[in-house]
Amino acid sequence: MSARIIIAGGGTGGHIFPAVAVGHALQRLQPGTKLLFVGAKGRMEMEKVPQEGFQIIGLDIAGFNRSHLLKNISLPYKLLKSQWAAHKILHDFRPDAVLGVGGYASFPVLRAAQAKGIPTIIQEQNSFAGKSNQLLGRRATRICVAYENMERFFPAGKILLTGNPVRKTIAQSTLSRETGQAWLGLNAQKQTLLFVGGSLGARSINQAVSAHLQEMVAMGIQVIWQTGRDYFETAQALAAPFGEAVKVFDFIRQMEYAYAAADAIVSRAGALAIAELSIVAKPVLFVPYPFAAEDHQTSNAQALVAHNAALMTKDNDLMQDLMHKLHILLQDHAAREVMHQNLKSFAIADADERIAREILSVTLKATAR
């Protein structure tokens, strides 16, 4: 009999792409597996997951808004409504196991599953576990993690080191630099920088690129710039005078080509970004998002900086630090080689299948009872 699995969570690419990667891995390892994704209405998973061929149901749920407190008035109602909806989804779909990947929809679905005695698996992506996952971890069947020393957050006997899932197009990419350059219409003789602020963009990275764009182009540097949707038109206008030397995207779907083309990368320090960049193993400057829960992006980046695998600068220091850090990334050949080798030591290219195998193992044990 085919396994029936729910994958819950989303909100950003850092949650969605690992979830989709595990979904594909489950179907590779056990063809016929029935999958249902559960996300949050109005979030990007409602668009991205169906593009990958999977069914998704959206919950009417949102997180606590720290910037506009009045917007939280309806939050208790939405939490109760999403909890009821989660129970109904479980009743209708009858899953053998539920995987939570983080994001708004993950908590109510896993909490409902645990209340019903359905096996739950948590995929904790960060080196500092969030409060919701810590709470869920007490009753979870298995907790798949990407960093060592996670016993400070979860019961040691439930932890499995799997790494973070990366899209197969990146994990198994054999694209050459020349191929990436040609795909983007760049000059392969020039050094190329990739700036990426995550799937939604990053204000500090966008502002720093805007301020230093002319200086970088004058130095003969080409720029690949993923801006996010909100800054895209502004960036296009700024880049227009530089012609083919600056490529602007709101979102780069085929990121493997951008990674292949780049000589160095400036990026946020989300768990997905770090997993991908460890596999790509290009010199990287991390700019952690300072308002991430428990400041987990700084913790993620520091794990690599401590092993000389990357550089890091604070969000509010990027404007003044950028050109100095770029000199190291592009011109210090010894530092570049050290980062390349040490990044590779963090790479786990088959995390999706490690997690999928564990889900199937948990499912088999549950159905055998």
Secondary structure, 3 states (H helix, E strand, C coil): CCCEEEEECCCCHHHHHHHHHHHHHHHHHCCCCEEEEEEECCCCHHHHHHHCCCCEEEECCCCCCCCCHHHHCCHHHHHHHHHHHHHHHHHHHCCCEEEECCCCCHHHHHHHHHHCCCCEEEEECCCCCCHHHHHHHCCCCEEEECCCCHHHCCCHHHEEECCCCCCHHHHCCCCCHHHHHHHHCCCCCCCEEEEECCCCCCHHHHHHHHHHHHHHHHCCCEEEEECCCCCHHHHHHHHHHHHHHEEEECCCCCHHHHHHHCCEEEECCCHHHHHHHHHHCCCEEECCCCCCHHHHHHHHHHHHHCCCCCEECCHHHHHHHHHHHHHHHHHCHHHHHHHHHHHHCCCCCCHHHHHHHHHHHHHHHHHCC
